[in-house]
Amino acid sequence: MIDALIDIILLAFLAITAIAIMRTRNLLAVIMLFGIFSFLTAGLFVVMDAADVAFTEAAVGAGISTVLMLGTLAITKKHNEQQPAHRPWLPLLVVLVTGAALVYGTMDIPGFGDPQAPSQLHVAPRYIEQSLAETGVPNMVTAVLASYRGFDTLGEVTVIFTAGIGVLLIIGGQVQRKRRKGNKK
């Protein structure tokens, strides 16, 4: 019962944040709202017992992405161009169609925690019974994350590493520009 209440509260905050993002015209405020949205999403993942996904969402979504967007805003704010006419119905239509397609795509998925789900009947028993013999790792969670899902984990680490390099390049470019401006004066 308490989990359902937490889910409802987090989803309500997500909806409120999404509406605020759509209504806000200040880019700095939008970037901050995106960070809040990512933290709320990470909280939802924690409630669903997906701590690894929650850490990735918090690090990439709220951390690195926010820094990259702030860096981009700092670099581009001097190049303010004429904006085209705003059509608020077009992005709303795209979001609604995409959302409807995603909801339709989830109709076949078994319920959360369903003991008759294929992952519970086929995948989980194999991990429980054979992970030690197949991987040599005594901790089952570590065996799944490091061995069975090794490429997925490597992909997540690659995304975080690439985002970090992007941040360093943005910061390095800003430092170089400031040094050039200082030398010209």
Secondary structure, DSSP 8 states (H G I E B T S, - for coil): -HHHHHHHHHHHHHHHHHHHHHH---HHHHHHHHHHHHHHHHHHHHHTT-HHHHHHIIIIIIIIHHHHHHHHHHHHTTS--------THHHHHHHHHHHHHHHHHTTTS--TT-TTSHIIIIIHHHHHHHHHHHH--S-HHHHIIIIITHHHHHHHHHHHHHHHHHHHHHHHHHHHHHHHHHHH-
